Amino acid sequence: MIKKLVNLIYILFIVLFLISSIIQPQGMNLIPINILAIIGLILIKKHKIEIKNFNILIIIAVIIRIFLLFIDPLCITNDYGNFYYPALELAEKGYTNSQYMAMYPHLLPYIATLAFIFKIIGSTYKSVIILNILFDIFSAFIIYKITNNKKICILWLLNPLNIVWCYMCHPAIITNSLLILSIYIFKKLYENKKILYSLLLGIILALANLYRPVMIIFLIAIFIYLIILNYKKIHIILFILILPTYLFTGYVIKNNIKFNKWEKTKSTLGWNLYVGANLESTGRYSLKLGEELNKQLKKEKDVTKIQEHFKEKAIMTYKKNGIKNIPLIVKKYILISNNIDIYSINEMNFILNFKMNKILKYLISVISRMFYYYILVKGITNKNNDHLKLFSIGLLLAHFILEVSPRYLLPIFPALTILTNNDEKV
């Protein structure tokens, strides 16, 4: 009964995704892109185009990524600059005095990783791309180990969404890579019932959570999968053993990351919760909200108090919104789910030192949308792997009350991609 309910909710979740993709974002006309993408998928299915030489496609995918190394960014701003410049400072001085980082301690592990890479291969943007490429290729390899299916591996490597994020100074690629590794270790745990895999899974999930603090959702998903959907006494023991290594690993690493000047916040939900409650910006960050944050940063030096301040405002705002919270959640759902592929291409185009040719950008958008539709539709037919479906649903639900941006949903794509392999349990 519960298994059927999970599948039903997941199918509804995917159908709403597909409907959402038709809705036009402000200032964008996606109708021609959607139509061309659907026609492309129909032609591929009709003519039964088969992938025969996988090695050539893998080489092509790697060459495309290497080509990114020869494209210099024009301006590294917004959140990408918030990662890049503190990493440079950390690599050169051994510390970073960013008050913004103190507000969000979960951002520092990625900055520390970048700083380490800068020291080894040089403090240039190329180092960012190299790091991303290595992790992304590793992701493809682990996906193959999980699915034993070269098509899924190629699907990951050729997806323009993944290629685009290989260029961005953002922890998305590393987060997805560690999440995919967690999925692989969980598969081994489920198959072999060995304590070692429980301990290893706790460590890897803790590491992934340092880059994007959403892995508690995956823990909840595997709890439901092991204890409720597939109950066995050994599953209780195996799950309980995951928790100590998860908590201990996260605690040790977090407490060994120093800020020098600023004391780390003990709460990180306030600001994101407040932005998510904002009707005017539809739960998104805006310049007006940014000015409000900057005023508070200048007024108060204790970042924990700043987060608590915004948490109180968020609760008051949600109460004030009343019935308006329902359309707010609907709009946030549409925003986070309807154009992550096109959004990603536009983000990359924004920081390039040249603007993409309109025809090239349009072509990439159509291909990206083809991959997007294929991954969504193909995964519906998967009758297994409820832990991946639960994680996908949970990740989306978490953003109903928090700040939204299409890129926040990037950790969902490892699960969606693996779910296209409906031949066996993974």
KAQUI-V921478 format. One record per residue. N is the residue number from 0. SS is DSSP state (H for helix, E for strand, L for the rest). D_CENTER is the distance of its C-alpha to the mean C-alpha in Angstrom with 1 decimal. Layout:
n=(N;N)
ss=(SS;SS)
d_center=(D_CENTER;D_CENTER)
This chain:
n=(0;1;2;3;4;5;6;7;8;9;10;11;12;13;14;15;16;17;18;19;20;21;22;23;24;25;26;27;28;29;30;31;32;33;34;35;36;37;38;39;40;41;42;43;44;45;46;47;48;49;50;51;52;53;54;55;56;57;58;59;60;61;62;63;64;65;66;67;68;69;70;71;72;73;74;75;76;77;78;79;80;81;82;83;84;85;86;87;88;89;90;91;92;93;94;95;96;97;98;99;100;101;102;103;104;105;106;107;108;109;110;111;112;113;114;115;116;117;118;119;120;121;122;123;124;125;126;127;128;129;130;131;132;133;134;135;136;137;138;139;140;141;142;143;144;145;146;147;148;149;150;151;152;153;154;155;156;157;158;159;160;161;162;163;164;165;166;167;168;169;170;171;172;173;174;175;176;177;178;179;180;181;182;183;184;185;186;187;188;189;190;191;192;193;194;195;196;197;198;199;200;201;202;203;204;205;206;207;208;209;210;211;212;213;214;215;216;217;218;219;220;221;222;223;224;225;226;227;228;229;230;231;232;233;234;235;236;237;238;239;240;241;242;243;244;245;246;247;248;249;250;251;252;253;254;255;256;257;258;259;260;261;262;263;264;265;266;267;268;269;270;271;272;273;274;275;276;277;278;279;280;281;282;283;284;285;286;287;288;289;290;291;292;293;294;295;296;297;298;299;300;301;302;303;304;305;306;307;308;309;310;311;312;313;314;315;316;317;318;319;320;321;322;323;324;325;326;327;328;329;330;331;332;333;334;335;336;337;338;339;340;341;342;343;344;345;346;347;348;349;350;351;352;353;354;355;356;357;358;359;360;361;362;363;364;365;366;367;368;369;370;371;372;373;374;375;376;377;378;379;380;381;382;383;384;385;386;387;388;389;390;391;392;393;394;395;396;397;398;399;400;401;402;403;404;405;406;407;408;409;410;411;412;413;414;415;416;417;418;419;420;421;422;423;424;425)
ss=(L;H;H;H;H;H;H;H;H;H;H;H;H;H;H;H;H;H;H;H;H;H;L;L;L;L;L;L;L;L;H;H;H;H;H;H;H;H;H;H;H;H;H;H;H;H;L;L;L;L;L;L;L;H;H;H;H;H;H;H;H;H;H;H;H;H;H;H;H;H;L;L;E;L;L;L;L;H;H;H;H;H;H;H;H;H;H;H;H;H;H;H;H;L;L;L;L;L;H;H;H;H;H;L;H;H;H;H;H;H;H;H;H;H;H;H;H;H;H;H;H;L;L;L;H;H;H;H;H;H;H;H;H;H;H;H;H;H;H;H;H;H;H;H;H;H;H;L;L;H;H;H;H;H;H;H;H;H;L;H;H;H;H;H;H;L;L;L;L;L;L;H;H;H;H;H;H;H;H;H;H;H;H;H;H;H;H;H;H;H;H;H;L;L;H;H;H;H;H;H;H;H;H;H;H;H;H;H;H;H;H;L;L;L;H;H;H;H;H;H;H;H;H;H;H;H;H;H;H;L;L;L;H;H;H;H;H;H;H;H;H;H;H;H;H;H;H;H;H;H;H;H;H;H;L;L;L;L;L;L;L;L;L;L;L;L;L;L;L;H;H;H;H;H;H;H;L;L;L;L;L;L;L;L;L;L;H;H;H;H;H;H;H;H;H;H;H;H;H;L;L;L;H;H;H;H;H;H;H;H;H;H;H;H;H;H;H;H;H;H;H;L;L;H;H;H;H;H;H;H;H;H;H;H;H;H;H;L;L;H;H;H;H;H;H;H;H;H;H;H;H;E;L;L;L;L;L;H;H;H;H;H;H;H;H;H;H;H;H;H;H;H;H;H;H;H;H;H;H;H;L;L;L;L;L;H;H;H;H;H;H;H;H;H;H;H;H;H;L;L;L;L;L;L;L;H;H;H;H;L;L;H;H;H;H;H;H;H;H;L;L;L;L;L;L;L)
d_center=(30.4;27.1;25.6;26.9;25.4;21.9;22.3;23.8;21.0;18.4;20.7;21.1;17.4;17.2;20.4;19.3;16.3;19.0;21.3;18.8;18.3;22.0;22.2;22.6;20.7;23.2;24.7;23.3;25.1;22.9;25.9;27.1;23.7;23.2;26.8;26.7;23.5;25.3;28.5;26.8;25.4;28.9;30.7;28.7;29.4;33.0;33.9;32.1;30.6;30.0;28.1;30.8;30.2;26.8;27.6;28.2;24.9;23.1;25.3;24.6;20.8;21.4;23.9;21.6;19.2;22.3;23.5;20.7;22.5;25.5;23.8;24.1;22.2;24.5;22.9;19.9;19.5;17.4;14.4;14.6;18.2;17.5;15.9;18.4;21.7;21.5;20.6;23.7;25.7;24.6;25.6;28.9;30.0;28.4;27.0;25.1;26.6;23.8;24.3;20.9;19.4;21.7;20.3;16.8;17.6;14.0;13.7;16.7;15.6;13.7;16.8;19.1;17.5;18.0;21.5;22.4;21.6;23.5;26.5;26.5;26.1;26.6;25.2;24.2;21.1;21.7;20.8;17.2;17.1;18.9;16.6;13.6;15.9;17.1;13.9;12.9;16.4;16.3;13.3;15.7;18.6;17.1;16.2;19.8;21.0;19.3;20.5;23.6;23.0;23.1;22.1;18.6;18.3;19.6;17.3;14.3;16.3;17.7;14.8;15.0;11.3;10.7;14.0;13.2;10.2;12.7;14.8;12.8;13.4;9.9;8.3;5.2;7.8;9.3;6.7;6.3;10.0;11.0;9.5;11.5;14.3;14.3;14.6;17.4;19.2;19.1;20.8;23.4;23.9;24.5;26.9;28.8;28.8;29.0;28.5;27.2;24.0;23.6;24.0;21.7;18.9;19.3;19.1;16.0;14.1;15.5;14.5;10.8;11.2;12.8;9.9;7.6;10.3;9.1;10.8;13.9;12.7;12.8;16.1;17.4;16.6;18.5;21.2;21.9;21.8;24.2;26.4;26.7;26.1;27.6;29.8;31.7;33.1;31.5;28.0;28.7;29.7;26.8;24.3;26.3;26.3;22.5;22.6;24.9;23.0;19.7;21.4;23.7;21.3;19.1;22.4;24.0;21.3;20.7;24.5;25.1;23.0;25.6;25.5;29.2;30.1;27.6;27.3;23.8;23.1;23.4;21.3;18.0;17.9;20.7;19.5;16.2;18.4;21.1;19.0;17.7;21.4;22.6;24.4;25.3;21.8;20.4;18.0;16.7;17.5;20.9;23.5;25.8;23.4;22.8;26.5;26.9;24.5;26.4;29.7;28.6;27.5;30.9;32.8;31.3;30.5;29.3;25.5;25.7;28.2;26.1;23.2;25.9;27.5;24.5;23.9;27.6;27.2;24.2;26.2;29.2;27.3;25.9;29.5;31.0;28.7;30.2;30.1;28.1;25.0;25.0;24.7;22.2;19.9;20.6;19.9;16.6;15.6;16.9;15.2;11.6;12.3;15.1;14.3;10.7;12.5;15.4;13.6;11.9;15.4;17.0;14.9;16.0;19.5;19.7;19.7;21.8;25.4;26.5;25.5;24.6;27.6;27.3;28.1;25.5;22.8;24.0;24.1;20.6;19.5;21.6;20.4;16.7;17.7;19.7;16.9;14.9;18.0;18.9;15.7;16.1;19.8;20.2;18.1;20.5;23.3;21.8;24.0;22.5;19.4;19.3;17.0;14.1;15.3;15.6;12.0;10.9;13.6;13.1;9.5;11.1;14.2;13.0;12.4;15.9;17.4;14.9;14.1;12.2;10.7;9.2;6.4;5.4;5.0;2.9;2.9;6.1;7.4;8.8;10.6;11.8;12.9;14.8;16.3;18.1;20.3;22.6;25.5;24.9;23.1;20.2)
